[in-house]
Amino acid sequence: MLKVKNDLWIELVGEEFVIGLTPQMQDDAGEISFAFLASVGAIEEDETLAELEASKMVMEIPSPLTGRIVAVNEAANERPHILNSSLRSENWLAKLVDVNPADFEALPDFE
């Protein structure tokens, strides 16, 4: 099941909530040239999940959920352009656990 918030897609994979950039966010930003991702650990909803620099804008991306970051897309630190990929396996930002399932369920479905 895929949900959306703040132009981010959120997918529950096993017990992890994977968060990435929607095609709309990618289009709005343009070619991403720099990515700084939050550190592993606790994160609150609306705290900074990532900072991105792209051809059309510089942006701070808030976390769509409260939880604990267990992984970030380390490849994006070295090759930020992969965040422009159409593949969710490449354009993801972080993986969270300890998320309230009701908060996830309350998000709109991604279409």
C-alpha positions in Angstrom: 0.0 0.0 0.0 1.4 3.4 -1.1 0.4 6.6 0.7 1.4 10.2 0.1 2.2 13.4 2.1 4.1 16.5 1.3 4.9 15.2 -2.2 6.5 12.1 -0.7 5.5 8.6 -1.2 5.4 6.3 1.8 5.3 2.5 1.5 5.0 -0.1 4.2 7.5 -2.9 3.4 7.5 -5.5 6.1 7.8 -3.5 9.3 9.6 -0.5 7.6 8.0 2.6 6.3 10.0 3.6 3.2 9.8 7.3 2.2 10.7 8.7 -1.2 10.2 11.5 -3.8 7.0 11.4 -5.9 7.2 12.2 -9.6 5.6 15.6 -8.8 8.3 16.5 -6.3 11.0 15.4 -8.8 9.5 17.5 -11.5 9.1 20.5 -9.2 12.7 20.3 -8.0 14.4 19.6 -11.3 17.8 17.8 -11.4 19.0 17.1 -7.9 22.6 18.0 -7.4 23.0 17.8 -3.6 21.4 15.7 -0.8 21.8 15.8 2.9 19.8 13.2 4.7 18.8 13.0 8.4 20.8 10.7 10.6 19.7 7.4 11.9 17.6 7.8 15.0 14.4 9.3 16.2 12.5 11.8 14.1 9.3 13.7 14.7 6.7 14.5 12.0 7.7 17.8 10.3 11.3 17.6 11.4 13.8 17.8 8.6 14.2 14.5 6.8 16.3 15.8 4.0 17.8 18.9 2.5 18.1 19.0 -1.3 19.6 21.3 -3.9 18.2 21.0 -7.4 18.2 23.0 -10.6 14.8 24.6 -9.8 15.0 25.0 -6.0 16.6 24.4 -2.7 14.3 22.6 -0.3 14.0 21.3 3.2 11.8 18.2 3.2 9.8 17.5 6.4 9.3 14.0 7.7 5.7 12.8 6.9 5.6 10.6 10.0 7.0 10.3 13.5 9.2 7.3 14.0 12.8 6.1 14.2 15.0 6.2 11.1 16.8 2.9 10.7 18.3 3.6 7.2 19.0 6.4 4.8 19.8 6.2 1.1 23.6 6.5 1.5 24.0 6.3 -2.3 22.1 9.6 -2.6 24.9 11.3 -0.6 27.5 10.3 -3.2 25.2 10.4 -6.3 22.3 12.7 -5.5 21.0 12.5 -9.1 19.6 9.0 -8.3 16.8 10.7 -6.4 15.5 11.8 -9.9 15.1 8.1 -10.8 11.6 6.8 -11.5 12.5 3.7 -9.6 11.4 3.7 -5.9 14.4 1.4 -5.2 16.6 4.3 -6.1 14.7 7.5 -5.2 13.9 6.6 -1.5 15.2 8.9 1.2 14.8 7.0 4.5 13.3 3.9 6.2 11.4 4.4 9.5 10.2 2.0 12.1 8.2 2.6 15.3 5.6 4.5 13.4 2.0 4.6 14.6 0.1 2.5 12.1 -3.0 4.8 12.5 -0.9 7.8 11.4 0.1 5.9 8.2 -3.4 4.7 7.5 -4.7 8.3 7.9 -2.6 9.5 4.9 -4.2 9.7 1.5 -3.5 6.9 -1.0 -0.9 7.6 -3.6 -2.4 7.4 -7.1 
